[in-house]
């Protein structure tokens, strides 16, 4: 593998987001009690894309929020002595909801564990599921996604970089050797 390999382009990501949306609607048989919570940063934009597609298909705008898990991480002191904490915006009750956490990359599972802890601090959902654009393996915790855009085999020494137009100016997923 070269130093930088593009594995998904904008059209690929668009198709994947459409497929994930249809899978969610099929499994949930509609939108009752369904909510989305995007994990900062790129998971927020992916959640909004799913919300938009659900609105196009079902004619319903489902509640969508975003969450910062920085202070819930078990390794936040290793990442930075001055972590940048972004705003969490969950303006709906999570009690008795079916929540789908949305993130760009699933790797060790630690981000998802932190996100679940954060959500539970807001209340008691009936169910928490996970949708990710890329699952790269190498789990350290027993966590798996319910909805996966693409499984990619990687080495631990590689980095999966997700670019989204809302944040980065273009849509692309690339693998880079660290």
PANU-251780 format. One record per residue (C-alpha): residue number from 1; residue in three letters; chain; x, y, z. Coordinates in Angstrom, 1 decimal, decimal comma, always signed. Layout:
REM PANU-251780
NUM  ala  A  X  Y  Z $
...
//
This chain:
REM PANU-251780
1  unk  A  +0,0  +0,0  +0,0 $
2  unk  A  +1,3  +3,4  -0,9 $
3  unk  A  +1,7  +6,3  +1,6 $
4  unk  A  -1,8  +7,6  +0,9 $
5  unk  A  -4,5  +5,5  -0,7 $
6  unk  A  -8,0  +6,8  -1,4 $
7  unk  A  -10,5  +4,0  -0,6 $
8  unk  A  -13,8  +5,9  -0,8 $
9  unk  A  -14,7  +8,9  -3,0 $
10  unk  A  -17,7  +11,3  -2,7 $
11  unk  A  -19,9  +9,0  -4,8 $
12  unk  A  -19,0  +6,0  -2,7 $
13  unk  A  -19,8  +7,8  +0,5 $
14  unk  A  -23,1  +9,1  -0,9 $
15  unk  A  -24,1  +5,5  -1,8 $
16  unk  A  -23,1  +4,2  +1,6 $
17  unk  A  -25,1  +6,8  +3,5 $
18  unk  A  -28,1  +6,1  +1,4 $
19  unk  A  -27,8  +2,3  +2,1 $
20  unk  A  -27,3  +2,8  +5,8 $
21  unk  A  -30,4  +5,0  +5,9 $
22  unk  A  -32,5  +2,4  +4,2 $
23  unk  A  -31,1  -0,3  +6,6 $
24  unk  A  -32,0  +1,8  +9,6 $
25  unk  A  -35,6  +2,4  +8,3 $
26  unk  A  -36,0  -1,3  +7,4 $
27  unk  A  -34,8  -2,6  +10,8 $
28  unk  A  -36,8  +0,0  +12,8 $
29  unk  A  -39,8  -0,3  +10,5 $
30  unk  A  -40,1  +3,5  +10,3 $
31  unk  A  -39,1  +6,3  +12,6 $
32  unk  A  -41,1  +5,8  +15,9 $
33  unk  A  -38,9  +6,7  +18,9 $
34  unk  A  -35,9  +6,9  +16,5 $
35  unk  A  -33,1  +9,5  +17,2 $
36  unk  A  -29,6  +10,1  +16,0 $
37  unk  A  -26,6  +11,4  +17,9 $
38  unk  A  -23,5  +12,3  +16,0 $
39  unk  A  -20,1  +12,0  +17,8 $
40  unk  A  -17,9  +15,0  +17,3 $
41  unk  A  -16,6  +15,9  +14,9 $
42  unk  A  -17,4  +14,1  +11,6 $
43  unk  A  -20,1  +11,8  +13,2 $
44  unk  A  -22,2  +15,0  +13,6 $
45  unk  A  -22,2  +15,6  +9,8 $
46  unk  A  -22,9  +12,0  +9,0 $
47  unk  A  -25,9  +12,0  +11,5 $
48  unk  A  -27,3  +15,1  +9,8 $
49  unk  A  -26,9  +13,4  +6,4 $
50  unk  A  -28,9  +10,4  +7,6 $
51  unk  A  -31,5  +12,7  +9,2 $
52  unk  A  -31,9  +14,5  +5,8 $
53  unk  A  -32,2  +11,2  +3,9 $
54  unk  A  -34,8  +9,9  +6,4 $
55  unk  A  -36,8  +13,1  +5,8 $
56  unk  A  -36,6  +12,6  +2,0 $
57  unk  A  -37,8  +9,0  +2,3 $
58  unk  A  -40,3  +9,2  +5,2 $
59  unk  A  -41,2  +12,9  +5,3 $
60  unk  A  -40,3  +13,0  +9,0 $
61  unk  A  -37,5  +15,0  +10,7 $
62  unk  A  -36,2  +12,8  +13,5 $
63  unk  A  -34,5  +14,4  +16,5 $
64  unk  A  -30,8  +14,6  +16,0 $
65  unk  A  -28,2  +15,7  +18,4 $
66  unk  A  -24,4  +15,8  +18,8 $
67  unk  A  -22,1  +14,8  +21,6 $
68  unk  A  -18,6  +15,5  +22,7 $
69  unk  A  -17,0  +12,5  +24,5 $
70  unk  A  -13,7  +14,1  +25,3 $
71  unk  A  -14,0  +14,0  +29,1 $
72  unk  A  -15,7  +10,6  +29,0 $
73  unk  A  -12,6  +9,0  +27,4 $
74  unk  A  -10,5  +6,7  +29,6 $
75  unk  A  -7,4  +8,1  +27,9 $
76  unk  A  -8,1  +11,9  +27,7 $
77  unk  A  -5,2  +12,8  +29,8 $
78  unk  A  -2,9  +11,0  +27,4 $
79  unk  A  -4,3  +12,8  +24,4 $
80  unk  A  -3,7  +16,3  +25,7 $
81  unk  A  -3,2  +18,2  +29,0 $
82  unk  A  -5,6  +20,8  +27,6 $
83  unk  A  -8,3  +18,9  +25,8 $
84  unk  A  -10,6  +20,8  +23,4 $
85  unk  A  -14,1  +20,1  +24,6 $
86  unk  A  -16,8  +20,9  +22,0 $
87  unk  A  -20,5  +21,5  +22,8 $
88  unk  A  -22,9  +18,7  +23,3 $
89  unk  A  -26,4  +19,4  +22,0 $
90  unk  A  -29,1  +16,9  +22,8 $
91  unk  A  -32,2  +19,0  +22,9 $
92  unk  A  -34,6  +16,0  +23,3 $
93  unk  A  -35,2  +13,4  +26,0 $
94  unk  A  -33,3  +10,2  +25,4 $
95  unk  A  -35,6  +8,3  +27,8 $
96  unk  A  -37,3  +5,3  +26,0 $
97  unk  A  -35,8  +6,3  +22,6 $
98  unk  A  -34,0  +4,2  +20,1 $
99  unk  A  -30,7  +6,0  +19,7 $
100  unk  A  -28,3  +5,5  +16,9 $
101  unk  A  -24,8  +6,8  +17,6 $
102  unk  A  -23,1  +7,9  +14,4 $
103  unk  A  -19,4  +8,1  +13,9 $
104  unk  A  -16,9  +8,1  +11,0 $
105  unk  A  -14,5  +5,4  +12,0 $
106  unk  A  -14,8  +2,4  +14,4 $
107  unk  A  -11,4  +1,4  +15,7 $
108  unk  A  -10,7  +0,3  +19,3 $
109  unk  A  -14,2  +0,9  +20,5 $
110  unk  A  -13,2  +3,3  +23,2 $
111  unk  A  -14,9  +6,3  +21,6 $
112  unk  A  -18,1  +4,4  +21,4 $
113  unk  A  -17,9  +3,3  +25,0 $
114  unk  A  -17,4  +6,9  +26,1 $
115  unk  A  -20,3  +8,0  +23,9 $
116  unk  A  -22,6  +5,4  +25,5 $
117  unk  A  -21,6  +6,6  +29,0 $
118  unk  A  -22,3  +10,2  +28,0 $
119  unk  A  -25,7  +9,4  +26,5 $
120  unk  A  -26,7  +7,5  +29,7 $
121  unk  A  -25,9  +10,6  +31,7 $
122  unk  A  -28,9  +12,2  +29,8 $
123  unk  A  -31,4  +9,4  +30,6 $
124  unk  A  -32,3  +5,9  +29,9 $
125  unk  A  -32,8  +5,0  +26,3 $
126  unk  A  -34,6  +1,7  +25,3 $
127  unk  A  -31,8  +0,9  +22,9 $
128  unk  A  -28,5  +2,3  +21,7 $
129  unk  A  -27,2  +1,3  +18,2 $
130  unk  A  -24,1  +2,3  +16,2 $
131  unk  A  -23,7  +3,4  +12,6 $
132  unk  A  -20,2  +4,0  +11,2 $
133  unk  A  -18,9  +4,9  +7,8 $
134  unk  A  -15,7  +2,8  +8,2 $
135  unk  A  -15,0  -0,2  +10,5 $
136  unk  A  -11,2  -0,8  +10,5 $
137  unk  A  -11,1  -3,5  +13,2 $
138  unk  A  -8,5  -3,8  +16,0 $
139  unk  A  -11,1  -3,7  +18,7 $
140  unk  A  -9,9  -3,4  +22,3 $
141  unk  A  -13,5  -3,5  +23,7 $
142  unk  A  -16,4  -5,9  +22,7 $
143  unk  A  -18,2  -3,3  +20,6 $
144  unk  A  -19,5  -3,7  +17,1 $
145  unk  A  -21,5  -1,5  +14,8 $
146  unk  A  -25,1  -2,3  +13,8 $
147  unk  A  -24,7  -0,4  +10,5 $
148  unk  A  -21,4  -0,3  +8,7 $
149  unk  A  -20,6  +1,5  +5,5 $
150  unk  A  -17,3  -0,4  +4,7 $
151  unk  A  -15,1  -2,9  +6,5 $
152  unk  A  -11,5  -2,1  +5,8 $
153  unk  A  -8,6  -4,3  +6,9 $
154  unk  A  -5,8  -2,1  +8,3 $
155  unk  A  -2,6  -2,3  +10,1 $
156  unk  A  -2,4  -0,6  +13,5 $
157  unk  A  +0,4  +1,6  +12,0 $
158  unk  A  -2,1  +3,0  +9,5 $
159  unk  A  -4,5  +5,9  +9,9 $
160  unk  A  -7,9  +6,1  +8,3 $
161  unk  A  -8,7  +9,7  +7,4 $
162  unk  A  -12,3  +10,7  +6,7 $
163  unk  A  -12,9  +14,0  +5,0 $
164  unk  A  -16,4  +15,4  +4,8 $
165  unk  A  -17,4  +18,4  +2,7 $
166  unk  A  -19,2  +20,1  +5,6 $
167  unk  A  -15,9  +20,3  +7,6 $
168  unk  A  -13,0  +19,6  +5,1 $
169  unk  A  -14,4  +20,8  +1,8 $
170  unk  A  -14,6  +17,4  +0,1 $
171  unk  A  -15,7  +13,9  +0,7 $
172  unk  A  -13,1  +11,2  +0,8 $
173  unk  A  -11,7  +8,3  +2,9 $
174  unk  A  -8,0  +7,5  +2,7 $
175  unk  A  -5,6  +5,3  +4,4 $
176  unk  A  -2,2  +6,6  +5,3 $
177  unk  A  +0,9  +4,9  +6,7 $
178  unk  A  +1,8  +6,6  +10,0 $
//
